[in-house]
């Protein structure tokens, strides 16, 4: 058995003195692992870092074996953002969610493209990269069958003045319909529905904090509820760094 595909490094786990089991998100085969010999040698130093793009050739005697990986570097994304703690934390968070949330060897071509687009946004000199990250988490949930319906109010059907999301139904709720249950609702950041500005009388937090709470709730509930330790710790570290920087500077870089 053999195939060659492009992939994104998600994680690596040391195996013996010089080898590692590498987990990739591949373009055509989804999350796929293999044994990379010499993973810690000079040639691959800095290549097998989460987020980096590689070209991988996988070989095994039978399809169900772990198999071996030959890795060629393509794009060293982690190196581009190494000096930006928040962007690097976002990249590591996305990789951990993919590694822990996807079934192995199940193709997700649309998610692969969305992840590449997110990582391009993290590497670009733009101010809306954090918004792109939380939009990616919404897409990740949808890809796994847990999409949120943010198109109209679950109560009265209106498509305007949306300000909340029901934590049970994962559907949007208007400010008027949600007012009596405000303390039990999740705030809906308007940037997630292509709008700007904060809804009046919605929530005292910030858009990014609201987005982190919203997607985090459904990731924990649907994707990582049976995973030991719950949602990956790297996601929590990212949110902590992001909100700390946002609070300190008033602007997320």
C-alpha positions as CSV (number, residue, x, y, z in Angstrom):
1,X,0.0,0.0,0.0
2,X,1.3,3.4,-0.9
3,X,0.0,7.0,-1.4
4,X,1.4,10.5,-1.7
5,X,-0.6,13.5,-0.6
6,X,-0.1,17.0,0.8
7,X,-0.8,17.5,4.5
8,X,-0.7,19.7,7.5
9,X,1.2,18.5,10.6
10,X,-1.1,18.1,13.6
11,X,1.1,16.4,16.2
12,X,4.0,14.1,16.7
13,X,4.7,11.6,19.5
14,X,8.2,10.3,20.1
15,X,8.7,6.7,19.2
16,X,12.1,5.3,20.3
17,X,15.2,7.5,20.1
18,X,14.9,9.1,16.7
19,X,11.5,8.3,15.3
20,X,8.0,9.7,15.9
21,X,4.4,8.9,15.1
22,X,3.2,11.9,13.1
23,X,-0.4,12.8,12.7
24,X,-1.3,14.7,9.6
25,X,-4.5,16.3,8.2
26,X,-4.2,15.3,4.5
27,X,-6.0,16.8,1.6
28,X,-7.6,13.6,0.4
29,X,-7.4,11.1,3.3
30,X,-8.3,13.1,6.3
31,X,-6.4,12.7,9.6
32,X,-3.8,10.0,9.0
33,X,-0.9,8.9,11.1
34,X,2.4,7.2,10.3
35,X,5.9,6.5,11.6
36,X,8.5,9.0,10.5
37,X,12.0,7.6,11.0
38,X,14.7,10.2,11.8
39,X,12.0,12.7,12.8
40,X,14.4,14.5,15.1
41,X,17.4,14.5,12.7
42,X,18.7,17.8,11.3
43,X,16.9,17.4,8.0
44,X,13.5,17.4,9.6
45,X,14.3,19.8,12.4
46,X,11.6,22.5,12.4
47,X,9.6,20.6,9.7
48,X,7.4,18.5,11.9
49,X,5.9,21.3,13.8
50,X,2.1,21.7,14.1
51,X,0.6,23.8,11.2
52,X,3.5,23.2,8.8
53,X,2.5,22.1,5.3
54,X,4.3,19.0,4.0
55,X,4.2,16.5,1.2
56,X,4.0,13.0,2.6
57,X,4.4,9.5,1.2
58,X,2.8,6.7,3.3
59,X,3.8,3.1,2.8
60,X,2.5,-0.1,4.6
61,X,2.1,-3.8,3.9
62,X,-1.6,-3.6,4.5
63,X,-4.1,-0.7,4.8
64,X,-4.7,-1.2,8.5
65,X,-1.1,-0.9,9.5
66,X,0.4,2.2,11.0
67,X,2.8,2.4,8.1
68,X,5.8,4.7,7.5
69,X,5.9,8.3,6.4
70,X,8.5,10.0,4.2
71,X,8.1,13.8,4.7
72,X,9.2,16.6,2.5
73,X,8.8,20.2,3.7
74,X,6.5,22.7,1.8
75,X,5.5,25.7,4.0
76,X,6.9,26.3,7.5
77,X,3.9,28.2,8.8
78,X,4.9,28.0,12.4
79,X,8.1,29.8,11.7
80,X,6.2,32.8,10.2
81,X,4.3,33.5,13.4
82,X,6.8,32.2,16.0
83,X,7.1,35.8,17.5
84,X,3.4,36.3,17.9
85,X,2.1,34.3,20.9
86,X,-1.6,34.7,20.1
87,X,-1.4,33.7,16.5
88,X,0.9,30.8,17.3
89,X,-1.5,29.7,20.1
90,X,-4.4,29.8,17.5
91,X,-2.5,27.6,15.1
92,X,-1.7,25.1,17.9
93,X,-5.3,25.2,19.1
94,X,-6.7,24.4,15.6
95,X,-4.2,21.5,15.2
96,X,-5.2,20.0,18.5
97,X,-8.9,20.3,17.8
98,X,-8.4,18.5,14.5
99,X,-6.1,15.9,16.0
100,X,-8.5,15.1,18.8
101,X,-11.8,15.6,17.1
102,X,-11.5,13.9,13.7
103,X,-11.9,10.2,13.1
104,X,-8.8,8.7,11.5
105,X,-8.7,8.2,7.8
106,X,-12.0,9.9,7.1
107,X,-11.7,12.4,4.3
108,X,-12.7,16.1,5.0
109,X,-11.5,18.0,1.8
110,X,-13.6,21.1,2.6
111,X,-12.2,21.2,6.2
112,X,-8.7,20.8,4.8
113,X,-9.2,23.8,2.5
114,X,-10.7,25.9,5.3
115,X,-7.8,25.0,7.6
116,X,-5.3,26.1,5.0
117,X,-7.2,29.4,4.6
118,X,-7.2,29.9,8.3
119,X,-3.5,29.4,8.5
120,X,-2.9,31.8,5.7
121,X,-4.9,34.4,7.6
122,X,-2.8,33.7,10.7
123,X,0.3,34.4,8.6
124,X,-1.0,37.6,7.0
125,X,-0.7,41.1,8.3
126,X,-4.5,41.5,9.0
127,X,-6.4,42.5,12.1
128,X,-9.3,40.1,11.7
129,X,-7.4,36.8,12.1
130,X,-9.0,36.1,15.5
131,X,-12.5,36.4,13.9
132,X,-11.4,34.1,11.2
133,X,-10.3,31.6,13.8
134,X,-13.7,31.4,15.5
135,X,-15.5,31.3,12.1
136,X,-13.2,28.3,11.4
137,X,-14.4,26.6,14.7
138,X,-18.0,27.0,13.5
139,X,-17.1,25.3,10.3
140,X,-15.3,22.6,12.2
141,X,-18.5,21.9,14.2
142,X,-20.6,21.9,11.0
143,X,-18.2,19.4,9.3
144,X,-18.7,17.0,12.2
145,X,-22.4,17.3,12.0
146,X,-22.9,19.8,14.8
147,X,-23.5,23.0,12.9
148,X,-25.2,26.0,14.5
149,X,-28.3,27.5,12.8
150,X,-27.6,31.3,12.9
151,X,-29.8,32.2,10.0
152,X,-33.0,33.1,11.9
153,X,-34.6,33.2,15.3
154,X,-35.7,29.9,16.7
155,X,-38.6,31.6,18.5
156,X,-40.2,34.0,16.1
157,X,-38.4,33.3,12.8
158,X,-37.1,36.8,12.3
159,X,-33.7,37.2,10.6
160,X,-32.8,40.6,12.1
161,X,-31.7,41.7,15.6
162,X,-30.3,38.3,16.4
163,X,-28.3,38.4,19.7
164,X,-28.3,35.0,21.3
165,X,-27.8,31.3,20.7
166,X,-29.7,28.6,22.6
167,X,-27.2,26.4,24.3
168,X,-29.5,23.4,23.8
169,X,-30.8,23.8,20.3
170,X,-27.8,25.6,18.8
171,X,-30.2,28.0,17.0
172,X,-30.1,31.8,17.0
173,X,-32.5,33.8,19.1
174,X,-33.5,37.4,18.6
175,X,-32.9,40.0,21.4
176,X,-36.6,40.3,21.9
177,X,-37.4,36.6,22.1
178,X,-34.4,35.9,24.2
179,X,-34.8,38.7,26.7
180,X,-36.7,36.7,29.3
181,X,-34.0,34.0,29.2
182,X,-31.0,36.2,28.8
183,X,-29.0,34.7,31.6
184,X,-29.4,31.2,30.1
185,X,-28.5,32.2,26.6
186,X,-25.1,32.3,24.8
187,X,-24.4,35.7,23.3
188,X,-24.0,35.8,19.5
189,X,-21.2,37.9,18.2
190,X,-22.4,39.7,15.1
191,X,-19.2,39.1,13.2
192,X,-20.1,35.4,13.0
193,X,-23.2,36.4,10.9
194,X,-21.4,38.9,8.8
195,X,-22.5,42.0,10.7
196,X,-20.7,44.6,12.8
197,X,-21.4,46.2,16.2
198,X,-22.7,44.8,19.4
199,X,-26.4,44.2,19.9
200,X,-27.8,46.6,22.5
201,X,-28.7,45.0,25.9
202,X,-27.0,41.8,24.9
203,X,-24.0,41.1,27.1
204,X,-21.3,43.0,28.9
205,X,-18.4,41.0,27.4
206,X,-16.5,41.5,24.2
207,X,-17.1,39.9,20.8
208,X,-14.1,37.7,20.9
209,X,-14.9,36.5,24.5
210,X,-18.4,35.8,23.4
211,X,-17.2,33.9,20.3
212,X,-14.8,31.8,22.5
213,X,-17.7,31.0,24.9
214,X,-20.1,30.1,22.1
215,X,-18.0,27.7,20.1
216,X,-16.3,26.4,23.2
217,X,-19.7,25.3,24.6
218,X,-20.6,23.3,21.6
219,X,-17.1,21.8,21.1
220,X,-17.1,20.6,24.7
221,X,-20.7,19.3,24.5
222,X,-20.6,17.5,21.1
223,X,-17.1,16.8,20.1
224,X,-15.0,16.3,23.2
225,X,-17.6,15.3,25.8
226,X,-16.3,11.7,26.0
227,X,-12.6,12.6,25.5
228,X,-10.5,12.3,28.7
229,X,-9.7,15.8,29.8
230,X,-12.4,17.3,27.6
231,X,-11.5,20.0,25.1
232,X,-7.7,20.2,24.3
233,X,-5.8,22.3,26.8
234,X,-4.2,24.2,23.9
235,X,-7.5,25.7,23.0
236,X,-7.9,27.1,26.5
237,X,-4.4,28.5,26.4
238,X,-5.2,30.2,23.1
239,X,-8.3,31.9,24.5
240,X,-6.4,33.0,27.6
241,X,-3.6,34.6,25.6
242,X,-6.0,36.2,23.1
243,X,-8.3,37.8,25.6
244,X,-5.4,38.9,27.7
245,X,-3.8,40.7,24.8
246,X,-7.2,42.1,23.7
247,X,-7.8,43.5,27.2
248,X,-4.3,44.9,27.5
249,X,-4.1,46.6,24.1
250,X,-7.7,47.0,23.1
251,X,-6.8,45.6,19.7
252,X,-6.0,42.1,18.7
253,X,-3.0,42.0,16.4
